[in-house]
């Protein structure tokens, strides 16, 4: 079976912009799919490292700015239990790194896509029914990061709190369960082994649903780009193919 190619569906300048970004494999990866329907529509899946050097950040901006229709990963903090606090705990080290490097390290291409003043950028994750696994993952990771951060700060200050150290040790030991949870991630109960895996797998499904919704609501563009953390790309593409009838393609 001959492979599908999407380059003829892409807007002007998109292909070279994508190729330049992919020359920075530590910052970007990509996948390509074609949506089902009466006419072919391409979706470029741009997986990124959420922090990167300035030159790589410009390359990502160069990709998303070529498209009139863009979808982005955006954790729905207000919909998820403790989501706002978890967002702060995840974002804090990134912000500190950017400050410590005097701005040499830049943020996410998702932010660049949202800031564009042309076309449309859609959040892919909003849902009227947040899965239980996502709530549990949020609570678990909030506890994990809170305990680990507190332990590290107190250690730097020379303060020893026995129960906090014990809690940190137990949480770190439980991280070993991520291995079987990840290997079994396609099972709907994998998050019961380790809740953190649900933060990836559940959101893969939500973003796939959001992509279908975005394409339905914006039927004119022949191509769209979606931006997400690179860890989401394989599962997200699998969701599009297996549940929504998309076809894998090449550039």
MIVEX-326014 format. One record per residue: x, y negated, z negated of N, C-alpha, C in turn; residue in one letter. Coordinates in nm, 3 decimals, m for minus. Layout:
N
ATOM    n.xx    n.yy    n.zz   ca.xx   ca.yy   ca.zz    c.xx    c.yy    c.zz type
ATOM       X       Y       Z       X       Y       Z       X       Y       Z    A
...
***
This chain:
251
ATOM    n.xx    n.yy    n.zz   ca.xx   ca.yy   ca.zz    c.xx    c.yy    c.zz type
ATOM   0.084   0.119   0.000   0.000   0.000   0.000   0.088  m0.124   0.000    X
ATOM   0.062  m0.216   0.092   0.144  m0.335   0.105   0.115  m0.432  m0.010    X
ATOM   0.223  m0.488  m0.066   0.208  m0.578  m0.180   0.145  m0.709  m0.137    X
ATOM   0.060  m0.763  m0.223   0.003  m0.895  m0.199   0.106  m1.001  m0.232    X
ATOM   0.102  m1.110  m0.157   0.189  m1.224  m0.185   0.103  m1.349  m0.199    X
ATOM   0.145  m1.437  m0.290   0.061  m1.554  m0.320   0.116  m1.684  m0.264    X
ATOM   0.235  m1.684  m0.205   0.299  m1.812  m0.171   0.217  m1.895  m0.074    X
ATOM   0.141  m1.829   0.015   0.062  m1.906   0.112  m0.057  m1.976   0.047    X
ATOM  m0.094  m1.933  m0.072  m0.207  m1.995  m0.142  m0.163  m2.108  m0.234    X
ATOM  m0.034  m2.121  m0.256   0.016  m2.218  m0.354   0.017  m2.359  m0.298    X
ATOM   0.002  m2.460  m0.384   0.011  m2.599  m0.338   0.152  m2.633  m0.295    X
ATOM   0.165  m2.741  m0.221   0.295  m2.783  m0.168   0.396  m2.800  m0.281    X
ATOM   0.514  m2.745  m0.260   0.623  m2.760  m0.356   0.620  m2.665  m0.473    X
ATOM   0.513  m2.586  m0.486   0.502  m2.498  m0.603   0.602  m2.384  m0.599    X
ATOM   0.620  m2.323  m0.481   0.710  m2.207  m0.475   0.853  m2.244  m0.513    X
ATOM   0.914  m2.349  m0.454   1.050  m2.382  m0.496   1.058  m2.423  m0.643    X
ATOM   0.954  m2.487  m0.695   0.954  m2.525  m0.836   0.955  m2.401  m0.925    X
ATOM   0.876  m2.301  m0.886   0.873  m2.176  m0.962   1.009  m2.106  m0.956    X
ATOM   1.067  m2.101  m0.838   1.196  m2.034  m0.822   1.305  m2.103  m0.904    X
ATOM   1.301  m2.235  m0.911   1.399  m2.308  m0.993   1.381  m2.275  m1.142    X
ATOM   1.256  m2.269  m1.185   1.230  m2.236  m1.326   1.277  m2.094  m1.358    X
ATOM   1.254  m2.001  m1.267   1.292  m1.862  m1.292   1.443  m1.842  m1.290    X
ATOM   1.516  m1.941  m1.241   1.662  m1.935  m1.249   1.710  m1.955  m1.393    X
ATOM   1.617  m1.989  m1.483   1.646  m2.000  m1.627   1.571  m1.888  m1.700    X
ATOM   1.621  m1.765  m1.690   1.546  m1.650  m1.744   1.529  m1.652  m1.895    X
ATOM   1.612  m1.727  m1.967   1.592  m1.737  m2.111   1.474  m1.827  m2.145    X
ATOM   1.437  m1.912  m2.051   1.328  m2.007  m2.075   1.197  m1.966  m2.009    X
ATOM   1.205  m1.896  m1.893   1.083  m1.868  m1.817   1.082  m1.727  m1.758    X
ATOM   0.962  m1.675  m1.746   0.934  m1.557  m1.666   0.804  m1.585  m1.593    X
ATOM   0.770  m1.502  m1.496   0.646  m1.527  m1.421   0.587  m1.397  m1.370    X
ATOM   0.456  m1.399  m1.353   0.383  m1.290  m1.288   0.277  m1.355  m1.200    X
ATOM   0.223  m1.275  m1.107   0.129  m1.330  m1.009   0.014  m1.232  m0.991    X
ATOM  m0.106  m1.287  m0.987  m0.225  m1.204  m0.963  m0.317  m1.277  m0.867    X
ATOM  m0.403  m1.198  m0.802  m0.504  m1.253  m0.712  m0.641  m1.218  m0.768    X
ATOM  m0.727  m1.317  m0.778  m0.859  m1.298  m0.837  m0.952  m1.228  m0.739    X
ATOM  m1.045  m1.148  m0.790  m1.145  m1.086  m0.702  m1.243  m1.193  m0.652    X
ATOM  m1.303  m1.166  m0.538  m1.401  m1.261  m0.486  m1.399  m1.267  m0.335    X
ATOM  m1.486  m1.349  m0.277  m1.499  m1.355  m0.131  m1.377  m1.416  m0.063    X
ATOM  m1.298  m1.494  m0.136  m1.175  m1.550  m0.078  m1.063  m1.535  m0.180    X
ATOM  m0.941  m1.515  m0.134  m0.830  m1.496  m0.228  m0.798  m1.623  m0.305    X
ATOM  m0.775  m1.607  m0.434  m0.733  m1.717  m0.521  m0.619  m1.666  m0.608    X
ATOM  m0.510  m1.739  m0.608  m0.390  m1.695  m0.679  m0.384  m1.755  m0.819    X
ATOM  m0.332  m1.677  m0.911  m0.301  m1.726  m1.045  m0.154  m1.698  m1.072    X
ATOM  m0.079  m1.804  m1.096   0.062  m1.793  m1.134   0.068  m1.794  m1.286    X
ATOM   0.125  m1.689  m1.343   0.135  m1.676  m1.488   0.277  m1.714  m1.528    X
ATOM   0.292  m1.829  m1.590   0.424  m1.878  m1.630   0.444  m1.851  m1.778    X
ATOM   0.531  m1.754  m1.809   0.564  m1.725  m1.947   0.684  m1.806  m1.989    X
ATOM   0.678  m1.866  m2.106   0.785  m1.956  m2.147   0.833  m1.927  m2.288    X
ATOM   0.957  m1.971  m2.316   1.003  m1.987  m2.453   0.949  m2.121  m2.500    X
ATOM   0.888  m2.126  m2.617   0.819  m2.247  m2.658   0.914  m2.361  m2.695    X
ATOM   1.042  m2.331  m2.712   1.143  m2.436  m2.725   1.253  m2.408  m2.623    X
ATOM   1.309  m2.514  m2.570   1.409  m2.500  m2.464   1.487  m2.629  m2.451    X
ATOM   1.598  m2.624  m2.378   1.677  m2.745  m2.356   1.607  m2.836  m2.256    X
ATOM   1.651  m2.961  m2.254   1.580  m3.065  m2.177   1.571  m3.031  m2.028    X
ATOM   1.679  m2.981  m1.970   1.677  m2.952  m1.827   1.576  m2.843  m1.794    X
ATOM   1.572  m2.740  m1.878   1.474  m2.633  m1.857   1.332  m2.685  m1.875    X
ATOM   1.313  m2.775  m1.970   1.180  m2.832  m1.992   1.132  m2.908  m1.869    X
ATOM   1.223  m2.979  m1.804   1.187  m3.052  m1.682   1.146  m2.957  m1.570    X
ATOM   1.210  m2.840  m1.565   1.175  m2.742  m1.462   1.033  m2.689  m1.484    X
ATOM   0.997  m2.667  m1.610   0.861  m2.622  m1.639   0.759  m2.728  m1.603    X
ATOM   0.790  m2.852  m1.634   0.701  m2.962  m1.598   0.687  m2.970  m1.446    X
ATOM   0.797  m2.942  m1.376   0.792  m2.944  m1.231   0.698  m2.840  m1.173    X
ATOM   0.684  m2.728  m1.242   0.591  m2.624  m1.196   0.447  m2.666  m1.219    X
ATOM   0.414  m2.700  m1.343   0.273  m2.726  m1.375   0.220  m2.851  m1.305    X
ATOM   0.309  m2.946  m1.278   0.263  m3.070  m1.214   0.223  m3.049  m1.068    X
ATOM   0.261  m2.936  m1.010   0.225  m2.908  m0.870   0.081  m2.860  m0.856    X
ATOM   0.023  m2.815  m0.965  m0.110  m2.753  m0.959  m0.218  m2.850  m1.008    X
ATOM  m0.332  m2.846  m0.942  m0.446  m2.925  m0.986  m0.529  m2.852  m1.092    X
ATOM  m0.514  m2.721  m1.099  m0.587  m2.642  m1.199  m0.488  m2.566  m1.285    X
ATOM  m0.496  m2.591  m1.415  m0.399  m2.533  m1.508  m0.472  m2.477  m1.631    X
ATOM  m0.427  m2.363  m1.677  m0.479  m2.306  m1.801  m0.365  m2.288  m1.899    X
ATOM  m0.392  m2.306  m2.028  m0.284  m2.299  m2.126  m0.326  m2.219  m2.249    X
ATOM  m0.228  m2.149  m2.305  m0.242  m2.085  m2.436  m0.253  m2.196  m2.541    X
ATOM  m0.355  m2.191  m2.622  m0.368  m2.286  m2.733  m0.438  m2.215  m2.848    X
ATOM  m0.361  m2.178  m2.949  m0.417  m2.110  m3.065  m0.528  m2.195  m3.127    X
ATOM  m0.645  m2.137  m3.141  m0.762  m2.211  m3.190  m0.761  m2.218  m3.343    X
ATOM  m0.679  m2.310  m3.393  m0.657  m2.320  m3.537  m0.786  m2.338  m3.616    X
ATOM  m0.875  m2.422  m3.565  m0.996  m2.456  m3.641  m1.099  m2.344  m3.640    X
ATOM  m1.084  m2.248  m3.549  m1.180  m2.137  m3.542  m1.139  m2.018  m3.627    X
ATOM  m1.012  m2.015  m3.668  m0.956  m1.897  m3.733  m0.928  m1.927  m3.881    X
ATOM  m0.954  m1.832  m3.967  m0.929  m1.849  m4.110  m0.781  m1.880  m4.134    X
ATOM  m0.755  m1.988  m4.206  m0.619  m2.037  m4.236  m0.540  m2.072  m4.110    X
ATOM  m0.610  m2.089  m3.999  m0.541  m2.117  m3.873  m0.464  m2.247  m3.874    X
ATOM  m0.520  m2.350  m3.938  m0.451  m2.480  m3.942  m0.320  m2.469  m4.018    X
ATOM  m0.324  m2.403  m4.133  m0.203  m2.386  m4.213  m0.101  m2.300  m4.139    X
ATOM  m0.147  m2.193  m4.075  m0.055  m2.109  m3.998   0.011  m2.188  m3.887    X
ATOM  m0.066  m2.272  m3.820  m0.009  m2.355  m3.714   0.102  m2.444  m3.766    X
ATOM   0.083  m2.501  m3.883   0.186  m2.587  m3.944   0.310  m2.505  m3.976    X
ATOM   0.291  m2.387  m4.033   0.404  m2.302  m4.071   0.484  m2.256  m3.950    X
ATOM   0.416  m2.232  m3.839   0.486  m2.190  m3.717   0.556  m2.308  m3.652    X
ATOM   0.490  m2.422  m3.653   0.543  m2.539  m3.584   0.657  m2.605  m3.660    X
ATOM   0.658  m2.594  m3.792   0.757  m2.666  m3.873   0.902  m2.634  m3.834    X
ATOM   0.941  m2.506  m3.820   1.081  m2.479  m3.782   1.116  m2.535  m3.644    X
ATOM   1.020  m2.532  m3.551   1.046  m2.587  m3.418   1.071  m2.737  m3.426    X
ATOM   0.989  m2.804  m3.506   1.004  m2.949  m3.522   1.138  m2.982  m3.587    X
ATOM   1.174  m2.907  m3.691   1.302  m2.929  m3.758   1.419  m2.908  m3.663    X
ATOM   1.409  m2.807  m3.577   1.515  m2.781  m3.480   1.529  m2.896  m3.382    X
ATOM   1.417  m2.949  m3.336   1.422  m3.062  m3.242   1.482  m3.184  m3.309    X
ATOM   1.447  m3.207  m3.435   1.504  m3.322  m3.508   1.653  m3.301  m3.531    X
ATOM   1.691  m3.180  m3.570   1.832  m3.152  m3.600   1.921  m3.162  m3.478    X
ATOM   1.865  m3.141  m3.359   1.943  m3.149  m3.235   1.927  m3.285  m3.168    X
ATOM   1.867  m3.380  m3.241   1.849  m3.516  m3.190   1.778  m3.518  m3.054    X
ATOM   1.680  m3.430  m3.041   1.599  m3.430  m2.920   1.656  m3.350  m2.805    X
ATOM   1.771  m3.286  m2.823   1.827  m3.205  m2.714   1.739  m3.083  m2.686    X
ATOM   1.679  m3.030  m2.790   1.584  m2.920  m2.774   1.445  m2.977  m2.756    X
ATOM   1.377  m2.932  m2.653   1.244  m2.983  m2.621   1.138  m2.880  m2.656    X
ATOM   1.013  m2.922  m2.645   0.901  m2.837  m2.682   0.843  m2.760  m2.565    X
ATOM   0.716  m2.732  m2.574   0.650  m2.639  m2.484   0.603  m2.704  m2.354    X
ATOM   0.608  m2.626  m2.248   0.551  m2.668  m2.119   0.399  m2.682  m2.130    X
ATOM   0.340  m2.617  m2.228   0.196  m2.632  m2.253   0.163  m2.777  m2.282    X
ATOM   0.246  m2.841  m2.364   0.226  m2.983  m2.395   0.238  m3.068  m2.271    X
ATOM   0.334  m3.035  m2.185   0.352  m3.110  m2.060   0.228  m3.095  m1.971    X
ATOM   0.173  m2.975  m1.964   0.055  m2.952  m1.880  m0.064  m3.032  m1.931    X
ATOM  m0.080  m3.038  m2.062  m0.193  m3.112  m2.119  m0.180  m3.262  m2.097    X
ATOM  m0.056  m3.309  m2.084  m0.033  m3.453  m2.071  m0.051  m3.504  m1.928    X
ATOM  m0.061  m3.415  m1.831  m0.074  m3.458  m1.691  m0.206  m3.533  m1.671    X
ATOM  m0.199  m3.637  m1.588  m0.317  m3.722  m1.568  m0.390  m3.691  m1.438    X
ATOM  m0.359  m3.579  m1.376  m0.431  m3.540  m1.255  m0.480  m3.397  m1.271    X
ATOM  m0.582  m3.362  m1.195  m0.636  m3.227  m1.201  m0.702  m3.198  m1.335    X
ATOM  m0.702  m3.069  m1.370  m0.770  m3.026  m1.493  m0.685  m2.922  m1.564    X
ATOM  m0.671  m2.939  m1.696  m0.603  m2.840  m1.780  m0.703  m2.783  m1.879    X
ATOM  m0.718  m2.651  m1.877  m0.818  m2.584  m1.962  m0.750  m2.506  m2.074    X
ATOM  m0.803  m2.519  m2.196  m0.766  m2.428  m2.304  m0.831  m2.293  m2.276    X
ATOM  m0.752  m2.187  m2.281  m0.803  m2.055  m2.242  m0.861  m1.974  m2.357    X
ATOM  m0.838  m2.016  m2.481  m0.870  m1.927  m2.593  m1.001  m1.953  m2.668    X
ATOM  m1.069  m2.066  m2.649  m1.193  m2.086  m2.726  m1.293  m1.972  m2.704    X
ATOM  m1.359  m1.933  m2.812  m1.457  m1.826  m2.804  m1.566  m1.850  m2.908    X
ATOM  m1.684  m1.805  m2.880  m1.794  m1.821  m2.975  m1.792  m1.713  m3.082    X
ATOM  m1.710  m1.610  m3.062  m1.707  m1.497  m3.155  m1.562  m1.454  m3.176    X
ATOM  m1.496  m1.513  m3.275  m1.356  m1.482  m3.301  m1.344  m1.340  m3.355    X
ATOM  m1.263  m1.254  m3.293  m1.248  m1.116  m3.341  m1.192  m1.111  m3.483    X
ATOM  m1.238  m1.014  m3.561  m1.190  m0.997  m3.698  m1.039  m0.982  m3.702    X
ATOM  m0.982  m0.910  m3.606  m0.838  m0.887  m3.604  m0.759  m1.017  m3.603    X
ATOM  m0.813  m1.121  m3.539  m0.743  m1.249  m3.531  m0.748  m1.321  m3.666    X
ATOM  m0.861  m1.313  m3.735  m0.870  m1.371  m3.869  m0.771  m1.303  m3.964    X
ATOM  m0.767  m1.170  m3.959  m0.679  m1.094  m4.047  m0.533  m1.126  m4.016    X
ATOM  m0.499  m1.133  m3.888  m0.362  m1.166  m3.849  m0.322  m1.304  m3.900    X
ATOM  m0.413  m1.399  m3.891  m0.384  m1.535  m3.936  m0.358  m1.539  m4.086    X
ATOM  m0.443  m1.472  m4.163  m0.424  m1.469  m4.309  m0.293  m1.399  m4.344    X
ATOM  m0.268  m1.286  m4.280  m0.146  m1.209  m4.309  m0.021  m1.292  m4.280    X
ATOM  m0.016  m1.353  m4.163   0.104  m1.428  m4.125   0.119  m1.555  m4.207    X
ATOM   0.009  m1.615  m4.248   0.018  m1.732  m4.336   0.082  m1.693  m4.469    X
ATOM   0.040  m1.580  m4.525   0.100  m1.531  m4.649   0.247  m1.497  m4.627    X
ATOM   0.277  m1.427  m4.517   0.415  m1.388  m4.487   0.507  m1.509  m4.479    X
ATOM   0.471  m1.606  m4.396   0.558  m1.722  m4.379   0.567  m1.804  m4.507    X
ATOM   0.457  m1.819  m4.579   0.459  m1.897  m4.703   0.554  m1.835  m4.804    X
ATOM   0.546  m1.704  m4.820   0.632  m1.635  m4.916   0.778  m1.641  m4.873    X
ATOM   0.806  m1.615  m4.745   0.944  m1.615  m4.698   1.005  m1.755  m4.704    X
ATOM   0.930  m1.856  m4.665   0.982  m1.993  m4.672   1.008  m2.033  m4.817    X
ATOM   0.913  m2.003  m4.905   0.929  m2.040  m5.046   1.050  m1.970  m5.108    X
ATOM   1.066  m1.843  m5.075   1.180  m1.767  m5.128   1.312  m1.826  m5.079    X
ATOM   1.319  m1.858  m4.951   1.442  m1.915  m4.895   1.476  m2.049  m4.958    X
ATOM   1.375  m2.135  m4.974   1.399  m2.267  m5.033   1.444  m2.255  m5.178    X
ATOM   1.377  m2.170  m5.255   1.416  m2.152  m5.395   1.555  m2.091  m5.407    X
ATOM   1.590  m2.001  m5.318   1.725  m1.944  m5.319   1.830  m2.052  m5.296    X
ATOM   1.802  m2.143  m5.204   1.895  m2.253  m5.179   1.911  m2.342  m5.301    X
ATOM   1.804  m2.353  m5.379   1.808  m2.435  m5.501   1.860  m2.358  m5.622    X
ATOM   1.890  m2.230  m5.600   1.940  m2.148  m5.710   1.833  m2.105  m5.808    X
ATOM   1.708  m2.104  m5.764   1.596  m2.066  m5.851   1.553  m1.924  m5.817    X
ATOM   1.541  m1.840  m5.919   1.502  m1.700  m5.898   1.365  m1.675  m5.960    X
ATOM   1.269  m1.637  m5.877   1.134  m1.605  m5.924   1.110  m1.458  m5.892    X
ATOM   1.118  m1.371  m5.992   1.114  m1.226  m5.966   0.995  m1.179  m5.883    X
ATOM   0.874  m1.224  m5.916   0.757  m1.174  m5.843   0.757  m1.221  m5.699    X
ATOM   0.813  m1.342  m5.674   0.818  m1.393  m5.537   0.921  m1.315  m5.455    X
ATOM   1.034  m1.284  m5.517   1.136  m1.204  m5.448   1.082  m1.065  m5.417    X
ATOM   1.008  m1.006  m5.510   0.949  m0.874  m5.487   0.848  m0.878  m5.374    X
ATOM   0.766  m0.983  m5.372   0.666  m0.996  m5.265   0.734  m1.011  m5.130    X
ATOM   0.841  m1.091  m5.126   0.915  m1.109  m5.001   0.975  m0.978  m4.953    X
ATOM   1.027  m0.899  m5.046   1.087  m0.770  m5.010   0.982  m0.675  m4.954    X
ATOM   0.865  m0.671  m5.015   0.758  m0.583  m4.967   0.710  m0.625  m4.828    X
ATOM   0.695  m0.755  m4.808   0.650  m0.804  m4.677   0.753  m0.773  m4.569    X
ATOM   0.881  m0.789  m4.603   0.986  m0.757  m4.506   0.989  m0.608  m4.476    X
ATOM   0.967  m0.526  m4.577   0.962  m0.382  m4.555   0.846  m0.345  m4.463    X
ATOM   0.734  m0.412  m4.481   0.616  m0.383  m4.398   0.638  m0.425  m4.253    X
ATOM   0.734  m0.512  m4.227   0.763  m0.550  m4.089   0.802  m0.429  m4.004    X
ATOM   0.852  m0.324  m4.069   0.887  m0.202  m3.996   0.765  m0.142  m3.927    X
ATOM   0.647  m0.168  m3.983   0.524  m0.115  m3.923   0.491  m0.181  m3.791    X
ATOM   0.560  m0.292  m3.760   0.539  m0.355  m3.630   0.577  m0.263  m3.515    X
ATOM   0.674  m0.175  m3.539   0.720  m0.087  m3.431   0.608   0.007  m3.384    X
ATOM   0.548   0.087  m3.473   0.437   0.171  m3.424   0.317   0.089  m3.380    X
ATOM   0.291  m0.025  m3.446   0.177  m0.108  m3.406   0.196  m0.159  m3.264    X
ATOM   0.319  m0.197  m3.231   0.346  m0.247  m3.095   0.335  m0.134  m2.993    X
ATOM   0.388  m0.018  m3.028   0.383   0.095  m2.935   0.239   0.139  m2.910    X
ATOM   0.153   0.118  m3.007   0.012   0.157  m2.995  m0.079   0.037  m2.970    X
ATOM  m0.021  m0.073  m2.922  m0.094  m0.199  m2.912  m0.218  m0.193  m2.823    X
ATOM  m0.223  m0.097  m2.732  m0.339  m0.087  m2.644  m0.458  m0.021  m2.713    X
ATOM  m0.434   0.035  m2.830  m0.545   0.092  m2.908  m0.615  m0.020  m2.985    X
ATOM  m0.748  m0.019  m2.990  m0.820  m0.128  m3.057  m0.794  m0.137  m3.206    X
ATOM  m0.739  m0.031  m3.266  m0.712  m0.029  m3.410  m0.565  m0.053  m3.443    X
ATOM  m0.484  m0.088  m3.345  m0.340  m0.105  m3.370  m0.312  m0.212  m3.476    X
ATOM  m0.397  m0.314  m3.482  m0.375  m0.422  m3.579  m0.391  m0.375  m3.723    X
ATOM  m0.456  m0.260  m3.743  m0.469  m0.206  m3.878  m0.335  m0.154  m3.929    X
ATOM  m0.245  m0.118  m3.838  m0.111  m0.073  m3.877  m0.028  m0.194  m3.919    X
ATOM  m0.033  m0.298  m3.838   0.031  m0.425  m3.874  m0.051  m0.537  m3.813    X
ATOM  m0.110  m0.624  m3.896  m0.200  m0.728  m3.844  m0.136  m0.821  m3.743    X
ATOM  m0.004  m0.842  m3.752   0.060  m0.940  m3.665   0.045  m0.906  m3.518    X
ATOM   0.034  m0.777  m3.485   0.023  m0.739  m3.344  m0.107  m0.792  m3.284    X
ATOM  m0.207  m0.813  m3.369  m0.333  m0.867  m3.320  m0.323  m1.009  m3.271    X
ATOM  m0.225  m1.083  m3.324  m0.207  m1.222  m3.280  m0.165  m1.228  m3.134    X
ATOM  m0.108  m1.120  m3.085  m0.071  m1.112  m2.943  m0.183  m1.045  m2.863    X
ATOM  m0.221  m0.925  m2.902  m0.313  m0.847  m2.818  m0.452  m0.909  m2.809    X
ATOM  m0.504  m0.956  m2.921  m0.638  m1.016  m2.919  m0.637  m1.142  m2.834    X
ATOM  m0.532  m1.220  m2.847  m0.525  m1.345  m2.771  m0.499  m1.318  m2.623    X
ATOM  m0.431  m1.208  m2.590  m0.419  m1.170  m2.448  m0.558  m1.156  m2.386    X
ATOM  m0.646  m1.087  m2.458  m0.782  m1.065  m2.407  m0.860  m1.196  m2.399    X
ATOM  m0.847  m1.281  m2.501  m0.917  m1.409  m2.500  m0.871  m1.496  m2.384    X
ATOM  m0.740  m1.496  m2.358  m0.688  m1.579  m2.249  m0.731  m1.525  m2.113    X
ATOM  m0.739  m1.393  m2.100  m0.789  m1.336  m1.975  m0.935  m1.377  m1.952    X
ATOM  m1.016  m1.369  m2.057  m1.155  m1.413  m2.046  m1.162  m1.561  m2.010    X
ATOM  m1.075  m1.640  m2.073  m1.073  m1.784  m2.046  m1.031  m1.816  m1.905    X
ATOM  m0.943  m1.735  m1.849  m0.899  m1.757  m1.710  m1.014  m1.733  m1.613    X
ATOM  m1.088  m1.626  m1.635  m1.205  m1.597  m1.551  m1.305  m1.713  m1.560    X
ATOM  m1.326  m1.761  m1.681  m1.418  m1.874  m1.701  m1.368  m1.999  m1.629    X
ATOM  m1.240  m2.028  m1.640  m1.181  m2.145  m1.575  m1.198  m2.139  m1.424    X
ATOM  m1.171  m2.024  m1.365  m1.184  m2.010  m1.220  m1.329  m2.023  m1.175    X
ATOM  m1.420  m1.973  m1.257  m1.562  m1.984  m1.224  m1.609  m2.130  m1.230    X
ATOM  m1.561  m2.203  m1.329  m1.604  m2.342  m1.347  m1.535  m2.437  m1.250    X
ATOM  m1.424  m2.395  m1.191  m1.349  m2.479  m1.097  m1.322  m2.396  m0.971    X
ATOM  m1.421  m2.382  m0.885  m1.414  m2.288  m0.773  m1.332  m2.335  m0.653    X
ATOM  m1.292  m2.462  m0.649  m1.230  m2.514  m0.528  m1.082  m2.480  m0.510    X
ATOM  m0.996  m2.499  m0.611  m0.852  m2.474  m0.589  m0.823  m2.329  m0.548    X
ATOM  m0.733  m2.314  m0.452  m0.693  m2.179  m0.410  m0.595  m2.115  m0.506    X
ATOM  m0.535  m2.197  m0.592  m0.435  m2.143  m0.685  m0.441  m2.219  m0.817    X
ATOM  m0.407  m2.149  m0.923  m0.399  m2.208  m1.056  m0.272  m2.156  m1.123    X
ATOM  m0.225  m2.231  m1.221  m0.113  m2.185  m1.302  m0.161  m2.175  m1.446    X
ATOM  m0.120  m2.071  m1.515  m0.148  m2.059  m1.657  m0.015  m2.047  m1.731    X
ATOM  m0.007  m2.112  m1.846   0.117  m2.118  m1.923   0.094  m2.057  m2.060    X
ATOM   0.185  m1.970  m2.101   0.172  m1.903  m2.230   0.310  m1.857  m2.276    X
ATOM   0.320  m1.821  m2.402   0.443  m1.760  m2.451   0.473  m1.632  m2.374    X
ATOM   0.600  m1.609  m2.348   0.636  m1.498  m2.259   0.594  m1.363  m2.316    X
ATOM   0.580  m1.351  m2.447   0.538  m1.224  m2.506   0.397  m1.185  m2.465    X
ATOM   0.316  m1.285  m2.424   0.178  m1.257  m2.385   0.165  m1.206  m2.242    X
ATOM   0.263  m1.231  m2.157   0.245  m1.211  m2.013   0.205  m1.067  m1.976    X
ATOM   0.277  m0.963  m2.021   0.239  m0.828  m1.978   0.097  m0.789  m2.018    X
ATOM   0.061  m0.815  m2.143  m0.072  m0.778  m2.189  m0.182  m0.859  m2.124    X
ATOM  m0.156  m0.987  m2.103  m0.253  m1.075  m2.037  m0.280  m1.029  m1.894    X
ATOM  m0.174  m0.999  m1.821  m0.191  m0.952  m1.683  m0.265  m0.819  m1.681    X
ATOM  m0.232  m0.731  m1.773  m0.302  m0.602  m1.779  m0.451  m0.622  m1.806    X
ATOM  m0.486  m0.716  m1.893  m0.627  m0.746  m1.920  m0.697  m0.794  m1.793    X
ATOM  m0.633  m0.883  m1.718  m0.693  m0.933  m1.594  m0.715  m0.820  m1.494    X
ATOM  m0.619  m0.732  m1.482  m0.626  m0.624  m1.383  m0.728  m0.519  m1.424    X
ATOM  m0.720  m0.473  m1.548  m0.801  m0.359  m1.591  m0.944  m0.397  m1.626    X
ATOM  m0.966  m0.516  m1.678  m1.102  m0.553  m1.721  m1.174  m0.645  m1.624    X
ATOM  m1.095  m0.720  m1.545  m1.158  m0.822  m1.461  m1.135  m0.803  m1.311    X
ATOM  m1.066  m0.697  m1.272  m1.053  m0.665  m1.131  m0.954  m0.747  m1.052    X
ATOM  m0.863  m0.817  m1.119  m0.757  m0.889  m1.048  m0.659  m0.788  m0.989    X
ATOM  m0.582  m0.834  m0.891  m0.478  m0.750  m0.830  m0.341  m0.812  m0.855    X
ATOM  m0.246  m0.727  m0.891  m0.109  m0.775  m0.907  m0.055  m0.818  m0.772    X
ATOM   0.034  m0.916  m0.774   0.090  m0.968  m0.649   0.235  m1.010  m0.671    X
ATOM   0.297  m1.052  m0.564   0.433  m1.105  m0.568   0.431  m1.247  m0.514    X
ATOM   0.541  m1.317  m0.539   0.549  m1.456  m0.492   0.557  m1.460  m0.340    X
***
